[in-house]
Amino acid sequence: MLPPAPLVTDTDTARALVARLADEPGEVAAALYLDPKWRLCGRRRFPGAAGAVGVQGRALVEHGLAVRARYVILAHNHPSGNPEPSDQDIAITRRLADALQLIDMPLADHLIVTRDAITSMRERGWV
């Protein structure tokens, strides 16, 4: 019997689920998909390019619908070690949050992951 899916109702739990992104040598993103009771119901990784995260809105939405997600948490790493969101990070977050809101699958947070820190864009007021 499989253990129950993790309940992701706080930032610390989300941080623990994406902490391994800090070990990636290049930028990579991940999405955690949560059901209506905030249980993890799916994950997806998105490869990045040099200095940029390649999260495509369409792929994010399609996978969320496939796993019947109600909420999404995004995360991506900054191999540079700087946990501060860039202007591009903030712009992409707002664009993806708007797209997800249209299908009633709100973006719950976007985390920036480094070896020494994980920054929550929700806690900063950007989600």
N, C-alpha and C positions, 0 to 999 in steps of 0.2 A: 504494500500500500504506500502510495506517495505521500510525503508530508504536505500539509496545506500550503498553498501559495502564500508568500509573505504579505502581510498587511502593511501598506505604505501610507500611513496617515501623518507622518512628520518628516521634516527635512533630514534628520539624522538617519532614518531608515533608507531614504532615497540615496543619501550620500554613500552609505555602506554598499548599496547595490551597484553603484557606478565607480567606486573608488579605483578599480583596476584600470580604468582608462588612463590613469596617471603613468602607467608602465609602457604605454604605446609611444614609439619613437616619433611618429608624425601625428597630425591632427586627425582625430576620429570622433564620431558622434554616436550616441546611443539613444534609443527611445525606450522608455518603460511605459507599458500600456496597463492601465488599471481598470478593473470592473467597477460597477456602481457602488460596491462596498469597499473600494479602495484596495482590493487585492490584486496582486500582480497577475495579469492574464496573458502577457506577451512581452517580448523584447525584440528589438531590431537594432543592428549596427549599420552605420552609414560611413563608408570610407571618406576620407578627406583628401584634400590636395595640399600642396605646399602652402602653409599659412592660412588655410581656409577649410571650413567644414562644408561638406556637400550634402546637407539635408534637403532633399527634394520634397516639397509640400505634397505632391501627388503620392509619392511612395509612403510618406508618413501617414497620410489619410487612408490610403488603401489598406495598409497593414492594420491600422487601428480598427477599420470596419471589419476586416477579416477575423480579428480576435474578439470582436464585439466590445471594444474598449469604451469606457465612459470618460476617462481622463488620460492625459499624456504628460509624462515628465521627460524633458529632453536633457541631455548632458553632452558635453564635449570637453576634450582635454586641451590644455595649453602646454605643449612640450617646453615652451620657453620658461615655464615656472611662474609666470605672472598670472595670478588668479583673477585679475580685474577684467570684466567684459570690455571688449573693444566696441567702438561705435558700430562696426559691422555686426558684431554679435547682438547688440541691442536692436538694430534694424531688422535682422533676420528673425529674432525672437518675436518682435511685434508682428511681422508679416505672417509667420507661422501661427501665432496665437489668433490672429484675425481669421485665417483660413480654418483653423480647428473650431473656432467659435461658430462659424457658419453651419457646421454639421453637428453642433451640440456635443462636442468632445473637447472641453476646455483644456488649455495648456495649464497644468497645475504648477509647473516650475521649469526653469532652465538652469542647470548647474554647470559651472565652469570648474574643471577638475585639474589640479596640479599635484605634485608629490607632497607638498606641504600644506595645501589648503583646498577647500571646495567652497566656491562662492555661489550662493543662491540668488538668482535674479529676482525671485519673488520677494525675498527679504529686503532687497534693494528697491523694490517698488516698480520694477520694469516688467513684471508679468501681472 
